[in-house]
Amino acid sequence: MTRTSVPLLWLASLIACNCASNTEAKESKPVVTDLISVGTYEVTKHAFRRQIEISADVLPFKQVTLISKVPGEVKKMYVADGDAVRKNDIVARLDQRDFRLAVRQARAQLAAAKAGVAAAEIGLETVTTKYGRLAELREKQVISQSDYEDIAGAQRSTAARVMLAKSQVDLAQVGLVAAKTNLSYTEILAAFDGEVAKRMVEEGTRLNAMPPTPVALLVDTSKLKIVGAVSERDLPYVSSGSSVAVTIDALREKPIETEVDRVEPIVDPRSRTAGIQVLLDNTNSNLQPGMSARLTIDLGDRVSVAVPDDVIIRSEIKDDSGILFVLKNDRAERREVRLGNRQGELREITVGLEPGETVVRGGQEKLKDGQLVKVVKKTKGA
């Protein structure tokens, strides 16, 4: 190798090194992107009026399906759908011929049983008189011991027949009562003052006793029961006498302010809820059983972390949870929070945020977890 070739090789190597260094420098240079402009909100606490809203059903104050206790053919229906009835009004009458015959037969059997008692008592009186006379003769040893024992046995036997005849009277009396009762069952009566919601049979229908044939549905709607269920979490705050507002969806009127009438003493292990009942006066008949209702129960005040409702990403709200972004060192941190009650524009956060933290308010829909942001507007809770 000549002397002139060495410097040339060195120069070529130097140029190659410089080119490589320039390329690495270009590749390692960070790419600058535009920051997303956002607004922020400093989290504070707020006193929430805690309420729960429950879906409920409107039911009659009383409801009963009238049935026949005895089988038979319906001879007469006295009511139609919607008719008002008073307690013990006749709703339907069955064919009574067989039942009246049964009463006559029971009376005849009772009369025969009483006659049997009378005959037995006469026989007992006769035997007792004879027994007394022979007993005197036996003391004088006029008659034999066997004759005396015969009359004594006859006296005991006749007394037993009297007792049997009297028991037959008791049995006949029970039979007569049963026959009269069955006859009374041929008239199906209204159980209370109310209204016939539905007539279920027509004249000529054959009714069964087992299984019983429904005759009519009777309801009392002078008052109505509004029935719903409270979760076990809220149950300690609800009791008889708690204030409640009842909204009837179909009427579109202002809520009716009243009180809880009853809270069931047990929790359903499947739904983890307990039933509650509210009574409403319905003398003007505005409400109808079967309507839907909503019960709003006031559970008192609770101080909790709160944020404006528009902080939460709309598309991420699921039941009682939601997604928002918390600002940490100019980066947006995606966070799931548990949602509570709503009051005005504020939403209660029960889990996931602390007072003093800063959340993104405005522009959060465009953010990704960990993304750098530029704050252009700051607000703070009152």
MOKA-V137515 format. One line per field, one symbol per residue. phi: phi as a letter, one per 20 degrees, with the letter a starting at -180 (. if undefined). burial: # if it has 9 or more other ideal C-beta (glycine too) atoms within 8 Angstrom, else .. A space follows every 50 residues. Layout:
# MOKA-V137515
phi=???
burial=???
This chain:
# MOKA-V137515
phi=.efffffffffffffffffffffffffeffeedffeecdcbefcebedee ccdcfbdecffcbbefceecfrefebddccgnfecdgmffebcefdgfff fffffffffffffffffffffffffffffffffffffffeledfffffff fffffffffffffffffffgffffffffffffffffdedfeafabffbed cdfnfeedecffefdbddcddfccdddbbdfffegfedbgnffbdddegf eldfgeebcfebcffcdffeelccfcccdcfcfemfecgofebcdddedn ebebfbcffffefgfdfcldcbcbddeclmdedfbeceedfdbmeecfde boccgnfddeconffeecfnffcdedbcccff
burial=.....#.............................#.#######.#.### ##.#.########.####.#.###..#.#.....#.#.#.######..## .##.###.##.###.##.###.##..##.##..##.##........##.. ##.##..##.##.###.##.###.##.###.##.######.#.####.#. #...#.##...##########.##########.##..#...#.######. .....#.###..#....#....########.#....#.#.#########. .#.######.###...#...#######...#####.#####.#..####. ..#...#.###.##..#...#.###...#.#.
